[in-house]
Amino acid sequence: MRTESKNASHNISTLNESPLHAALKKRYSQAYDLFEVLVDGFLVDIVRDDLLIEIQTQSVSKIKRKLAKLAETHRVRLVYPIAREKWIVKQSRGGKKQLSRRKSPKRGIIEHVFDELVYIPHLMADPNFSLEVLLIREEEIRRHGRRRRRRGGWGTHERRLLDIVDRRVFESPADLLALIPDDLAEPFTTADIAAAIGRPRPLAQQMAYCLREMGALTKVGQRGKAYLYERSTGLK
C-alpha cells in the first residue's frame, strides 16, 4: 500500500468535517487505526491494517471514482448511514436558540441503501469492495435563511448522531440479494418485489436495477410491460 505517512495519525482529526461524519468516525474507530491517510493520491478516513474505510454521509456519487480506483489494488469498505429515526430541530438564524424539535414520520430501512448503490452497482461484484450500512438515530438541524426558498426558507445546517441502532455488512452481491425474501417465487417483477418487502415499487425498481448490474439477478422475459427476473446461479 502506497501511503504518505506524514498524513497518517492515530489521533482522530475532525477539522472541516460535519458533526455526523466526525461522530461516526469516532464511534467506528478501533485501537491502532490510522486516520486521514493519503493512499495512492486519495485521502482515506481510516486505515485498519490492509483495509481502507470510507465513511460517506452524503451522496455516494461524490466518491464513486475514488472508491473504484482504490478497490483496484486495495480492500475497501464503504460505511453509509441511514436514519431509522430522525428528529427535526429548528434553530434561530445564528443557532443561539432552539425554536422547535419534532420527530420526522419517515423511517429509514436497510433497503434504502439502493438509493446510493445505483451509482456503484458494479463495485459490489469486486471482491476487494464491501459495504457496511448503519441504521442510526439522528438530529437534523435546520436554520432559516433569506436565500432559501424550499421548506419556507428553512435549510439543513448539519446532522448530528444520536445513536447507532443496527449495522449490517454486505461483502458480495449474494448478500444484497438476500434482501429479497427467499419465498418469492421466480420469475418475478419489481411489483412482486415491492409486495414481498412491503415497500413502494420505485425502491423495488432500484433494487432490481442494482442487483441486475452486479450480476445477482437475470432478466428472463416480460409479463406485459414488466420485466421478469430470476436469481442468478453460481453466486458466492
N, C-alpha and C positions, 0 to 999 in steps of 0.2 A: 504493500500500500504506500503510495507516494503522498506524504503529508509534509506540511511545513510546521515544525514543532513550535516555532515562535508564536503560533496562534493557538496551540493546544494548552489546556489548563484543566486541572482537577477542580477548579472553582467555577461555580455556575455564574455566568455573566448574564444579566438581564437588561443591559443597556440597549435602548432603542427597540425593545421587544414589547409586544402587547401584554397586558396583565394575564390574559388567558394562556398565551404561549409560554410565558415565563413560569406560571404556576404549574402547567403540565410538565414542563421540562424538569422542574424541581421534584415533582411527585414521581416522575418516571425514572429519575436518576438512581444509579446504584454506585456502591463503592468502586473506586478505580476507573470510573468513566472519565473520558476526556470530553471537554465541551468546546464548541466553536473551533473546530479543526478544519484547516484548509486541505482538502483532499482532491487532487487532480484538478485544481482550479476552482473547486466549489466549496463553499463554507458549509460544514455539516454540523447539525445541532449537537449530536452525541456520537462518540466513537466508543464502542464496547467490544474490546478485543478486535475481532475481524468483522464486526457488524457495524454498519453505518445506520444511524437512526435519525430520521427527519420527522419533526412534528409540524403538521400543517393545520392551521386554524382557519385559513382562507381557502379559496378555490384551488384545487389540485392542478388546474390548468396553468397556474403561475409557475409550477416547478416540474412540469412533466418532462421537459428536456433534461433538467438536472437529474431526475430520478433515472431516466433511461440511460444517460451517459454513465452514471456511477454504477448502475447494475451490469454494465458490460464487463466490468472487472472486479466488482466488489459485491458482497452481500449487503443488501439494502432493505431496511424496514421503514415503511411509511406509517406513522401514527396519526390517526384522524379522529377528532372528537365530534360527537353528535349529541345535541342537547335533548336528553329524555325529558328533562323538566327545566323550564326557563321562567325566570322572574324578570319582568319589565320594570326598571327603575327610572323614573323621570326626575331629572335634576334641573335646578336653575341654570341659566346660561353659563355662569362661571363654575358650576359644580359645587357651590358652597352650601346649597340647601336641597334636601330631598323633597320633592313635591308629591310623589306617589310611588307605590310599589304594588304590583299585581302579578298574579300568576298567569302565564300565557296558556290558552287552551290547547296549543299544539304540543304534541309529544313525539319526540324522535324515536326511531327504531333502527335496528342494525341495517335493515334493507335500504335505508335512506343513503347508505354509502354509495349506492349505484348512481346517485346524482353526480358523484365525483368520478366514479370509475369509468364513466363514458369518455373521459379524457385519456385514460391509460389502460384500456382493457387488455391490450396485448402484453403489458408488463406482468400480469398475473400468471402468464404461461412461462415466464422466465424463472428458472429455479433459484436465481440469485435474489429474487424480489419476494417480499412478504408484506402483509398489511395487518395492522392492528387497529381495530375500531374501539373507541372508548365511548361509552354512554355516560354522560355527565349531567350534573345539575349546575346551572349557571345563572348569573345575573347579566342582563343586557342593559347597560347604562345609556340612556338617551338624554340628549340635551337639545334645546331649541336654538335654531339659527335662522337668521333672516333670509339666507340664500336657499334654504331647504324648502322644497315645495311638496315633497311626499310626506305623508303622515302628519299633515297640518303644520309642517315646519320642524317636526322632530326628527332627529337623525341619531344613528347609533354612534356613541362616543367610544365605548370599549366594552369588552366582555370579560367577566370575572368568574373564575372557577369556584364553585361551592363544594362539590364532591364528585368523585368518580364512583358510579354505582354499578358498572359492569364493564367488562372488556372481553374482546374476542379476537383471536389471531387467525388469519387466513393465509395459508402458505402455498395454496395451489388452486387452480380452477375448480377442482373437485370439492374443496372446502366451501367455496361460494355456491356451487351447485346444490349443496346440501340445504341451502335456504329454501329451495323448492321442496315441498313435502314429498316424501317417498311414495305415498299412496296416490299421488296424482297420476292417473293412467295416461299412457302415451298412445298416439301423439296428442299434444295439447296446444292450445293457442294462448296468447297473452291474456285473453279474457279468463281462461281456465286458471292460469297462474294467479291472477288477481283474486278470483273467487277462493282459491285454495289458501292464500295467505291473508285474505280479508283486507285487502288494500286496493286503492284506486288503480285502474288499468294503466295510466301513464307510468306508474312506478314499475308495474309488471313489464311494460314495453322496454323500459330502461334495463331491467334485469335480463330480458331475453336478448337484447342487443349486445350487452356486455358479455354474457355467457357464450353467445354465439361467436363473438370476436375472439374470445380467449380459448375457443375450442371445446367448451363444455356442453354446448347444445348444437344440434344439427338441424337445419331446416329441411323438412322432408316432403313438403307439399303445401296445399292450401285447402281451406274449408271456407267456401265463399270467397270473401276478400281477405280473410285472416290467414296468416301463415301458420303452418303446423310444425311443431318442434318435437324432437326426441333427445333424450340424454345421450351424449356421445359415449362410445365404448372405449375401454382402454385407458380411462383417466386414472391418475395416481393421486 
